[in-house]
């Protein structure tokens, strides 16, 4: 009996060993598998920033192309003979498109906030017009919600400046949108003040105030983190991605200033955006685009070649350029541009950056390789990606415009490019 029992015990132990050894191997495999998963996760996370940036660049291009059209056509409609009701419709379309364009700019900047820093543009623009348009936006949005509003623009504000009007307008739109959105009753206000002005710089403060929900000190600290909001209840009640204020702060610091938030007595808050820009002399006409971009009428019609593959983009450009009095021929591939320039007498080229086949940069290089005077034809690049500017200028482009492009901004670019070309050949 004992022997039989011992034999049974030994058999059980052997079975136990046979069972446990594979289990140990299985656990070891799981540990190896887990390590591999973590390694793959690290590789994915390391690759993610580049992938996100590429996706956002494509997003910006795709979104800004139709927005350019909506803004351009609404601008053209605004100059037409409309009754009061139709003009309100056009103004609503225009305001919505401008807001979407601002959101696209803020979204891309916020997603790249962990990068090397925002590279602001240095464009000549009408500062007073930009401030007035921001005030009109606040007044219109407040009236639509039944709020009272006030706009105070200092008489000491310089007429013109050099800076980044597209991002500055986007930042102001974000502050105005927040002020109206978070105010159910009461008022909103915009105050624009010239802090100081010297030969080398002009500092301006844009203060947007509201009598809305107000903020605690703890909530204020969280406001400027990318893709975050003051608290969950605010997000659930008012919506929004929480991306704008991080980009506003990024822009303010890139333009030599900052943004501060103060609590108002009786409720509400005041957001003050301070920026520093270079002053500019009043050397252009007093007409300007939606973002304050200065413009000039052209003295003579031009014959233009547009390299644009997007059918919607073609329709929009043709409408704008025809309204400006120019004749435009369209081609869809950059490879065809040098040959077409050699065949026709064109005054300038409008070059899209994203094309089938070779891109806009390579197309510019091939045009510049033509013998003079063909190789010196003015080239204006149009892109939804601001980072394309350096490469396009290095390839030989004369000017660079970021979508959405207003008719006045395009008219100004054509004037500058063809004017410089005439001076160079004379």
C-alpha positions as CSV (number, residue, x, y, z in Angstrom):
1,X,0.0,0.0,0.0
2,X,2.8,2.4,1.0
3,X,4.7,1.6,-2.2
4,X,1.6,2.1,-4.2
5,X,0.9,5.4,-2.5
6,X,4.6,6.5,-3.0
7,X,4.3,5.6,-6.6
8,X,1.1,7.6,-6.9
9,X,2.8,10.6,-5.2
10,X,5.8,10.5,-7.5
11,X,3.6,10.3,-10.5
12,X,1.6,13.3,-9.3
13,X,4.8,15.3,-8.8
14,X,6.1,14.4,-12.2
15,X,2.8,15.5,-13.7
16,X,3.1,18.7,-11.7
17,X,6.5,19.4,-13.1
18,X,5.3,18.7,-16.6
19,X,2.5,21.1,-16.1
20,X,4.4,23.9,-14.4
21,X,7.4,24.1,-16.8
22,X,5.3,25.1,-19.8
23,X,3.5,27.6,-17.6
24,X,6.9,29.2,-16.7
25,X,7.8,29.3,-20.4
26,X,4.4,30.9,-21.1
27,X,4.9,33.6,-18.5
28,X,8.4,34.2,-19.9
29,X,6.9,34.6,-23.4
30,X,4.3,37.0,-22.0
31,X,7.1,39.0,-20.4
32,X,8.9,39.1,-23.7
33,X,5.7,39.9,-25.6
34,X,4.9,42.7,-23.1
35,X,8.4,44.2,-23.6
36,X,8.0,44.0,-27.3
37,X,4.6,45.8,-27.1
38,X,6.2,48.5,-24.9
39,X,9.0,48.9,-27.4
40,X,6.6,49.2,-30.3
41,X,4.6,51.7,-28.2
42,X,7.7,53.8,-27.7
43,X,8.6,53.6,-31.3
44,X,5.1,54.7,-32.2
45,X,5.1,57.5,-29.7
46,X,8.5,58.7,-31.0
47,X,7.1,58.7,-34.5
48,X,3.8,60.3,-33.6
49,X,4.9,64.0,-33.5
50,X,6.2,63.8,-37.1
51,X,3.0,62.0,-38.2
52,X,0.8,64.5,-36.5
53,X,2.6,67.4,-38.0
54,X,2.3,65.9,-41.5
55,X,-1.4,65.2,-41.0
56,X,-1.9,68.8,-39.8
57,X,-0.1,70.2,-42.7
58,X,-2.4,68.2,-45.1
59,X,-5.4,69.3,-43.0
60,X,-4.4,73.0,-43.2
61,X,-4.0,72.8,-47.0
62,X,-7.3,71.0,-47.5
63,X,-9.3,73.3,-45.2
64,X,-7.9,76.6,-46.3
65,X,-8.5,76.0,-50.0
66,X,-12.3,76.0,-49.7
67,X,-12.1,78.7,-47.0
68,X,-10.2,80.9,-49.4
69,X,-13.1,80.5,-51.9
70,X,-15.8,81.2,-49.3
71,X,-14.1,84.3,-48.1
72,X,-13.2,85.6,-51.6
73,X,-16.7,85.1,-52.9
74,X,-18.3,86.7,-49.8
75,X,-15.9,89.7,-50.2
76,X,-17.0,90.0,-53.9
77,X,-20.7,89.7,-52.9
78,X,-20.2,92.4,-50.3
79,X,-19.2,94.9,-53.0
80,X,-22.4,94.0,-55.0
81,X,-25.7,95.9,-54.9
82,X,-27.5,94.0,-52.1
83,X,-30.5,94.8,-50.0
84,X,-30.2,94.8,-46.2
85,X,-31.3,91.2,-45.8
86,X,-28.9,89.8,-48.4
87,X,-26.1,91.9,-46.9
88,X,-26.7,90.3,-43.5
89,X,-26.5,86.9,-45.1
90,X,-23.2,87.7,-46.8
91,X,-21.8,89.1,-43.5
92,X,-22.8,85.9,-41.7
93,X,-21.1,83.7,-44.3
94,X,-18.0,85.9,-44.1
95,X,-17.9,85.9,-40.3
96,X,-18.3,82.1,-40.2
97,X,-15.5,81.5,-42.7
98,X,-13.2,83.9,-40.9
99,X,-13.8,82.1,-37.7
100,X,-13.1,78.7,-39.3
101,X,-9.9,80.1,-40.8
102,X,-8.9,81.3,-37.3
103,X,-9.6,78.0,-35.7
104,X,-7.6,76.2,-38.4
105,X,-4.6,78.4,-37.6
106,X,-5.0,78.1,-33.9
107,X,-5.4,74.3,-34.1
108,X,-2.2,73.8,-36.0
109,X,-0.2,76.1,-33.8
110,X,-1.5,74.5,-30.6
111,X,-0.6,71.0,-31.9
112,X,2.9,72.2,-32.6
113,X,3.3,74.0,-29.3
114,X,5.9,71.5,-28.1
115,X,8.1,72.2,-31.1
116,X,11.0,74.7,-31.6
117,X,8.6,77.7,-31.3
118,X,6.2,79.7,-33.4
119,X,7.7,81.5,-36.4
120,X,5.6,84.6,-36.9
121,X,5.4,86.4,-40.2
122,X,6.6,90.0,-40.7
123,X,4.0,91.4,-43.1
124,X,3.0,95.1,-43.6
125,X,-0.6,95.5,-42.6
126,X,-3.2,98.1,-41.6
127,X,-3.4,97.9,-37.8
128,X,-6.3,100.2,-37.4
129,X,-8.4,98.3,-39.8
130,X,-7.6,95.0,-38.1
131,X,-8.7,96.5,-34.8
132,X,-11.9,97.9,-36.3
133,X,-12.7,94.6,-37.9
134,X,-12.2,92.8,-34.5
135,X,-14.5,95.4,-32.9
136,X,-17.1,94.7,-35.6
137,X,-16.8,91.0,-35.0
138,X,-17.4,91.5,-31.2
139,X,-20.4,93.8,-31.8
140,X,-22.0,91.5,-34.3
141,X,-21.6,88.4,-32.1
142,X,-22.8,90.2,-29.0
143,X,-25.9,91.5,-30.8
144,X,-26.8,88.0,-32.1
145,X,-26.8,86.8,-28.5
146,X,-28.7,89.7,-27.0
147,X,-25.7,91.2,-25.2
148,X,-24.6,94.8,-25.0
149,X,-21.1,95.7,-26.3
150,X,-18.6,98.4,-26.5
151,X,-15.5,99.0,-28.5
152,X,-12.8,101.6,-27.7
153,X,-9.9,102.0,-30.1
154,X,-7.3,104.5,-29.0
155,X,-6.6,107.5,-31.3
156,X,-2.9,107.0,-30.6
157,X,-2.9,103.6,-32.2
158,X,-0.6,103.6,-35.3
159,X,-2.2,103.2,-38.6
160,X,0.2,100.6,-40.0
161,X,2.6,98.0,-38.5
162,X,4.7,95.1,-39.4
163,X,3.8,91.7,-37.9
164,X,1.6,88.7,-38.3
165,X,-1.9,90.0,-39.0
166,X,-3.4,86.5,-39.8
167,X,-2.4,85.0,-36.4
168,X,-3.1,88.2,-34.5
169,X,-6.7,88.3,-35.9
170,X,-7.1,84.6,-35.1
171,X,-6.0,85.3,-31.5
172,X,-8.5,88.2,-31.2
173,X,-11.3,86.1,-32.7
174,X,-10.6,83.4,-30.1
175,X,-10.8,85.8,-27.2
176,X,-13.9,87.4,-28.6
177,X,-15.5,84.0,-29.2
178,X,-14.8,83.0,-25.6
179,X,-16.1,86.2,-24.2
180,X,-19.4,85.9,-26.0
181,X,-19.8,82.2,-25.5
182,X,-19.3,82.4,-21.7
183,X,-21.6,85.3,-21.2
184,X,-25.3,84.6,-20.9
185,X,-26.4,88.1,-19.7
186,X,-24.7,91.4,-19.6
187,X,-21.9,92.8,-21.8
188,X,-18.7,92.3,-23.6
189,X,-16.1,94.9,-24.5
190,X,-12.9,95.4,-26.6
191,X,-10.4,98.0,-25.8
192,X,-7.3,98.6,-27.9
193,X,-4.5,100.7,-26.5
194,X,-1.1,101.9,-27.7
195,X,1.2,101.2,-24.8
196,X,4.3,102.8,-26.2
197,X,5.7,103.7,-29.6
198,X,9.3,104.3,-30.6
199,X,11.3,104.3,-33.8
200,X,12.0,100.6,-33.5
201,X,8.8,99.2,-32.0
202,X,5.1,99.7,-31.1
203,X,3.5,97.9,-28.2
204,X,-0.3,97.4,-28.3
205,X,-2.7,95.9,-25.8
206,X,-6.0,94.3,-26.8
207,X,-8.2,93.8,-23.8
208,X,-11.4,91.7,-24.2
209,X,-13.7,91.8,-21.2
210,X,-17.0,90.0,-20.3
211,X,-19.5,89.8,-17.5
212,X,-19.8,86.0,-17.8
213,X,-19.1,83.0,-15.6
214,X,-15.8,84.2,-14.2
215,X,-12.8,82.2,-13.3
216,X,-11.1,81.1,-10.1
217,X,-7.3,81.4,-9.7
218,X,-7.0,77.7,-10.0
219,X,-8.9,77.7,-13.3
220,X,-6.8,80.5,-14.7
221,X,-3.7,78.5,-14.2
222,X,-5.1,75.7,-16.4
223,X,-6.3,77.9,-19.1
224,X,-3.2,78.1,-21.2
225,X,-2.4,74.4,-21.4
226,X,-2.8,73.0,-24.9
227,X,-6.1,71.1,-25.4
228,X,-7.4,71.8,-21.9
229,X,-10.2,73.9,-20.4
230,X,-10.7,75.5,-17.0
231,X,-12.9,72.5,-15.8
232,X,-15.0,69.7,-17.1
233,X,-18.3,71.4,-16.4
234,X,-17.3,74.3,-18.7
235,X,-16.4,71.9,-21.5
236,X,-19.7,70.0,-21.1
237,X,-21.7,73.2,-21.0
238,X,-20.1,75.4,-23.6
239,X,-18.2,72.9,-25.8
240,X,-14.9,73.7,-27.5
241,X,-11.6,71.9,-27.8
242,X,-9.7,74.1,-25.3
243,X,-7.0,74.7,-27.9
244,X,-7.2,78.4,-28.5
245,X,-5.7,80.0,-25.4
246,X,-2.6,78.0,-25.6
247,X,-2.0,79.3,-29.1
248,X,-2.9,82.8,-28.1
249,X,-0.2,82.7,-25.4
250,X,2.3,81.2,-27.9
251,X,1.6,84.0,-30.4
252,X,1.8,86.7,-27.8
253,X,5.3,85.5,-26.6
254,X,6.5,85.1,-30.2
255,X,5.5,88.7,-30.9
256,X,7.4,90.0,-27.8
257,X,4.4,90.2,-25.4
258,X,2.2,88.0,-23.3
259,X,-1.5,87.5,-22.3
260,X,-2.8,88.0,-18.7
261,X,-6.2,87.3,-17.2
262,X,-7.8,89.3,-14.4
263,X,-11.0,88.8,-12.5
264,X,-13.6,91.5,-12.8
265,X,-15.6,92.9,-9.9
266,X,-19.1,91.6,-10.0
267,X,-18.2,88.6,-12.2
268,X,-16.5,88.0,-15.5
269,X,-12.9,88.3,-16.6
270,X,-10.6,90.4,-18.7
271,X,-8.1,88.9,-21.1
272,X,-5.4,91.3,-22.2
273,X,-3.2,90.4,-25.2
274,X,0.0,92.4,-25.4
275,X,2.1,92.3,-28.6
276,X,5.1,94.3,-29.8
277,X,5.4,95.1,-33.5
278,X,7.6,97.2,-35.8
279,X,6.0,100.5,-36.9
280,X,5.5,101.2,-40.6
281,X,4.9,104.4,-42.6
282,X,1.5,105.0,-44.3
283,X,2.8,104.2,-47.8
284,X,-0.3,102.4,-49.2
285,X,-3.9,103.3,-49.8
286,X,-6.5,103.2,-47.0
287,X,-8.3,100.1,-48.3
288,X,-7.5,96.8,-46.7
289,X,-8.6,93.2,-46.4
290,X,-10.4,91.4,-43.6
291,X,-7.2,90.8,-41.6
292,X,-5.9,94.4,-42.1
293,X,-3.8,93.4,-45.1
294,X,-3.0,96.6,-47.1
295,X,-3.8,96.7,-50.7
296,X,-3.5,98.7,-53.9
297,X,-5.5,98.8,-57.1
298,X,-3.6,97.7,-60.2
299,X,-2.9,100.3,-62.9
300,X,-3.3,97.8,-65.8
301,X,-4.7,94.3,-66.5
302,X,-2.3,91.4,-66.4
303,X,-2.0,88.1,-68.2
304,X,-1.4,85.4,-65.6
305,X,-0.6,81.7,-65.5
306,X,-2.0,79.9,-62.5
307,X,-0.6,76.4,-61.6
308,X,-3.5,75.0,-59.6
309,X,-4.9,71.5,-59.8
310,X,-7.9,71.9,-57.5
311,X,-11.1,72.6,-59.5
312,X,-12.6,74.6,-56.6
313,X,-9.4,76.6,-56.3
314,X,-9.5,77.4,-60.0
315,X,-13.1,78.6,-59.9
316,X,-12.3,80.9,-57.0
317,X,-9.1,82.3,-58.4
318,X,-10.7,82.9,-61.7
319,X,-13.6,84.8,-60.1
320,X,-11.2,87.0,-58.0
321,X,-8.8,87.7,-60.9
322,X,-11.5,88.4,-63.4
323,X,-13.1,90.9,-60.9
324,X,-9.7,92.5,-60.6
325,X,-9.5,92.9,-64.4
326,X,-7.0,90.2,-65.2
327,X,-6.9,87.3,-67.7
328,X,-5.8,84.0,-66.3
329,X,-4.9,80.6,-67.9
330,X,-4.9,77.5,-65.6
331,X,-2.7,74.4,-65.8
332,X,-2.8,71.5,-63.3
333,X,0.8,70.2,-63.3
334,X,4.1,71.9,-62.4
335,X,5.9,70.0,-65.1
336,X,4.0,71.9,-67.8
337,X,4.7,75.4,-66.4
338,X,8.2,76.1,-68.1
339,X,7.0,75.1,-71.5
340,X,3.8,77.1,-71.2
341,X,5.7,80.2,-70.1
342,X,8.0,79.8,-73.1
343,X,4.9,79.7,-75.4
344,X,2.9,82.5,-74.0
345,X,3.5,86.1,-73.0
346,X,2.6,86.1,-69.3
347,X,3.1,88.9,-66.8
348,X,3.3,86.7,-63.6
349,X,2.8,83.1,-62.3
350,X,0.6,82.0,-59.4
351,X,2.0,78.8,-58.0
352,X,0.2,76.4,-55.7
353,X,2.6,74.4,-53.5
354,X,0.9,71.0,-53.4
355,X,0.5,69.5,-56.9
356,X,0.4,66.1,-58.6
357,X,3.8,65.1,-60.0
358,X,6.5,67.6,-59.0
359,X,5.6,70.1,-56.3
360,X,5.6,73.8,-56.4
361,X,9.2,74.2,-55.2
362,X,10.6,72.1,-58.1
363,X,8.3,73.8,-60.6
364,X,9.8,77.2,-59.5
365,X,13.3,75.9,-59.9
366,X,12.6,74.7,-63.5
367,X,11.0,78.1,-64.3
368,X,14.0,79.9,-62.9
369,X,16.3,77.7,-65.1
370,X,14.8,79.2,-68.2
371,X,16.8,81.8,-70.2
372,X,16.1,85.5,-69.5
373,X,13.7,87.2,-69.6
374,X,11.4,84.1,-69.3
375,X,13.3,82.8,-66.2
376,X,12.8,86.2,-64.4
377,X,9.0,86.1,-64.6
378,X,7.4,87.1,-61.2
379,X,6.2,84.1,-59.2
380,X,3.7,84.4,-56.3
381,X,3.3,81.2,-54.2
382,X,0.0,80.4,-52.6
383,X,-0.2,77.7,-49.9
384,X,-2.2,76.6,-46.9
385,X,1.1,75.8,-45.1
386,X,3.2,78.7,-43.8
387,X,6.3,76.4,-43.6
388,X,6.4,76.3,-47.4
389,X,7.6,79.9,-47.6
390,X,11.3,79.3,-46.9
391,X,11.7,76.6,-49.5
392,X,9.7,78.5,-52.1
393,X,11.7,81.7,-51.6
394,X,14.9,79.7,-51.7
395,X,13.8,78.2,-55.1
396,X,13.2,81.7,-56.4
397,X,9.7,82.8,-55.6
398,X,9.1,86.6,-55.3
399,X,6.2,86.5,-52.8
400,X,4.3,84.1,-50.7
401,X,0.7,84.1,-49.6
402,X,-1.0,81.9,-47.0
403,X,-4.5,80.7,-47.6
404,X,-7.1,82.0,-47.1
405,X,-6.1,84.8,-49.4
406,X,-8.3,87.9,-49.7
407,X,-8.8,89.6,-53.1
408,X,-7.1,92.7,-51.7
409,X,-4.1,90.7,-50.5
410,X,-3.8,89.1,-53.9
411,X,-4.1,92.4,-55.7
412,X,-1.3,93.8,-53.5
413,X,1.0,90.9,-54.1
414,X,0.5,91.2,-57.9
415,X,1.2,94.9,-57.7
416,X,4.3,94.4,-55.7
417,X,5.6,91.5,-57.8
418,X,5.0,93.0,-61.2
419,X,6.1,96.5,-60.0
420,X,9.5,95.0,-58.9
421,X,9.8,93.1,-62.2
422,X,9.2,96.2,-64.2
423,X,11.8,98.1,-62.2
424,X,14.3,95.3,-62.7
425,X,13.9,95.1,-66.5
426,X,13.9,98.9,-67.0
